[in-house]
Amino acid sequence: MNEPGTAAKRKVALVTGASSGIGQATARMLAERGWIVFAASRTIADNIDELHPKSGERLLVHPLTLDILDETSCVQAVSQVASHGSIDALIHCAGAGIAGSVEEIPLDQAIWQFDNLLFGTIRMVRAVLPKMRQQGGGRIILVSSVAAAIPIPFQVYYSAAKAAVHALALGLADEIHPLKIKITEIAPGDTRTGFTDARRTAAHHPESPYRERLARSVARMAHDERNGMKPEMIATAIIHELERRHPHILVTPGIGYKILTALSHLLPLRLVRALVRLLYA
């Protein structure tokens, strides 16, 4: 990676979901390493000062308005970044979740979940690939979740959408391999971010058979997330992969989550699901 220097020598990164959490931590760390960072979010302009490196150098972080649910917005954002001459990395962190039972979450909200996590990812990837092909390479980092490998009850649509992102990353890696574009999926476990408070919880009938279990499950999720890994830990894993000559395709930050994911593939599925029910259902 280029060392901090003149603007012409700095690498350029587009970070989505940069108003808080993993995206914000990643944008800050990249800027501190001399990257030119386009910090994209629907609300990023309000906290751009929080991302400014504590140095006397020229501003390295540029706010960028982006709505990943709008294809035009995604294309326009990439065009703005491309006007700098290159897009060396896309770090896609944006997303939101919904909790509730499969039966009771309205179909339009289930579609919103997939639109936010899967198709939002697809929009950004499709927007950035032509530029990366033209310039002869690039890096794509997609933030997924441990829930892609270990689905969570009452967050099934979230888990399914993240599992789809996992399949997307693996298949896409083969498609773009000859183009010198490298992709890495980062699959964190519970992390302390604004995602917890922003999570939607679908309305349910007072006499719903899921009511009490849903409440316990959401409370457990919130507790684990608020006491989970710091977003800087995930950002560090992202930076590490960007700096590797041969990046991994899949990274699960945190030794505990690495072991948990490995065990989920080794243990009998019935036992794995029984343990998940013990925690979340």
N, C-alpha and C positions, 0 to 999 in steps of 0.2 A: 504494500500500500504506500502511496505517496506520503511523505512527511509534510506537515503544514508548511506552506510557503506562499507563493503568489497565487492569486485567484485562479490563474490559468492552469496551474498544476494540481489544484484541489479536485478531488473526486466529488461527484454530485450524487446525493441520495434523495429519494422521495419517500417520506415516512408518513403513512396514513394513521389515523387515530392518535395524532400527536398532541392533542389537548390535555391528555392525562395518561397515567398508568404506564404501560410498557412502551407505547409509542412516544410519549414525552421523554421517558428515561433514555430511550434509544436515540432520539433526536439530539438530546443534550450531549450524550457520550460521543456521538459522531462529530458534532460541532467541536467538541474539546479536542478531537483528534485531527482537526483541520479539514474535515469535509465541509462542503457547501450543502446545507440541509434545507430542503423544502418540507416544512412541517405542515401537513395537510389535515384539516378537520373542519367541521362545520362551525367551530367556536374558537379556533386557534388564535385568532387576532386578539382575543381578550387576555391571553397570558403569554404572549411572545417574549416578554422580558424574562420570564422564568426560564426560558430555554437559551438565553444569551450567555455564551461562555464568559466566565469571570476574568476577562483579560482585556487588554487595550486594543485587540485586533479588530479589523473591520467586521461588521455584523456577518455571521456565518449562517444564521438561521433566518429563513424567509417564510412568513406565514402564507398559507395557500388555502383558499376555500375549496372544500371538496365534499360532495355528497355521493357516497358509493352506491346509493340506490338509483342514481341518475347517470346513464351512460354518457350523456353529453358532458356532464360535470367531470367525469373521469377522463374523457378524451381531452377536454380543455385543460385540466390540471397537468396532464402529461405534456401537452404542447407548451405550457408555460415553463415547465422544467427543461424541456428539450431546447428551448431558446437559449439556454446556457451553454449548449454545445454537446452535452452528453447526459445520459442517465446511467450512472455506473451501478446503482442499486435501487431496487424497489423493496421497501420493508413494509409489508401490509399487516397492520395491527388492528385496524378498525373493526368494530363489531359490537353486537349487543345480543342479549339473550332473553328468553321467556321461560317461565316455570309454570307448570300445571300438568294436568293429566292429558294423555293423548285423546281421551274421549271428550274432555270438556274444553280444551283450547279450541276456539273457533278456527275454522279452516283458513280464513284470511290472515289470522295471526300466525298460523303454522307456515303459510306461504311467506309472510313477512320475515320469519326467522330464516328460512332458506335464502330469501332474497338478500338479507343482510349479511349472512355469513358465507354462503356458497356463491351466489350470483354477484354479490359485491366483489368478491375475490376474482371471479371470472372477468368482470368488467375491467378491473385494474390490470390484470394480466394481459388481457387482449389489447388494452390501450398502450401498454408499455412494450410489448414484444416487437412491433414493427421498428421502433427506434433502436432497440437493442440489436436486432438483426442488422440494421443499417450500419451501426457503428462497430459491428463485429464481436459483440459479446456483452455480458452484464451479469448481475446477480439478482436473484429474486428470493426474498425471505417471506414465507407465509407463516403467520402465527396461528397454530391450531390449538389442540387441547388434549390432555390425557383422556378426556371423555370420548375422543374419537375411537380409542382402543377399548375403553371400559365405559360403556354407556351408563348414564345415571337416570334412575327413575324420577319422574316428575321434571326432568329436563331432557326428555327423549328427543324432542325436535332439535334442540341445541346439539346434543350428542350426534344425532344423525347427520346434521349439516356439517359438523366438524369432521365426521368420518368421510363425508363426501369430499371435503377439502383435502383430506389425507390421500384419497384415491386420485384426486386431481393432481396433487403434487407428484405422486409417483409416476403416473402416466405421462404427465407433462415433461418430467425430467428426461424421459427417453425421446420424446418428440424434439426437444430443443438441444439435446446433447451435441449433435453435429454443428450447431450454430454458436458454440462456445458461450452459451447462456447457461448458468448453473443455478439450480433451485435447491433451497433448503426449507424443510418444514420444521418449525420450532413448536413442540407440543408441551407446554407447561402444565403443571398441576395447579392447585389453589394458589392464587397470587393476590396480594393486596392492591387492588385498583378500584377505580370508580365503577367498574362493571357490576359490582355487588349491589350498590344502591340504585344503579340504572336498570337492573334487571326487571322486566315486566313479570307480573304474576297474574295469570288469567283468572277472571272472575269464576266463581263456582256457586252452585246452589247451596243454601244453608244445610240441606239434607244430603249433600253429596257424599257418597261412600268413600271418597278420597280426601275429604276435608281435613281430618285430623292428621293423617299420614302426610298429606301435602304440606301442612303447616310445619310439622316436625322436620320434613326433608328440607324445606327452604331455609328453616332456621339453622339446620346443620350445615347446609351449603354456605350460608352467610358467615357463620362462625369460623368455618375452615378457611374461607377466603380471607377474612379479616386477620386471621392469624397465620396466613400462608407466607409464601416467599415474597420478598420485596421485588418490585418491578425492575429494579436495577440488576437483580440477578439474571432475569430473563434477557435484559438488554445486553448484559455482558456476554451471554451465550450467543446472541445475535452478532455482536461485534466480532467475537472470536471466529465465527463461521465466515464473516466477510473478509477477515484477514487471512484465512486459510487458503493456500493455493488449490487444494483439493477438498472443498467443503463436503460435509456429510449431507446426505439426503434427508435424514430424520434425526432430530436432537431432542431429547427430553431432559430439560435442566433439573438438577437436584438428584442426588444419589437415591433418596427414598423413592422418588417417582420412577426412576430408572428401574429399580428393583421391583416396584409394584407392577409396572408395565410388563417386565419380563415374566414375572410370576403369572400374570393373566394369560400368557401364552403357554405356560408350562403346566399349570394346575388344571384339573378337570373343570370344564365350563360350569357344571352344576355347582361346584364349590365356589368358584369365583362369583357367580351370581348370588349365591347365598350370603356371601360376605358383603356384597354391595347392598343387598336388601337389609342386612343387619345395620348398615350405616345410614341408608337413605330411604328406606321404605318400611 
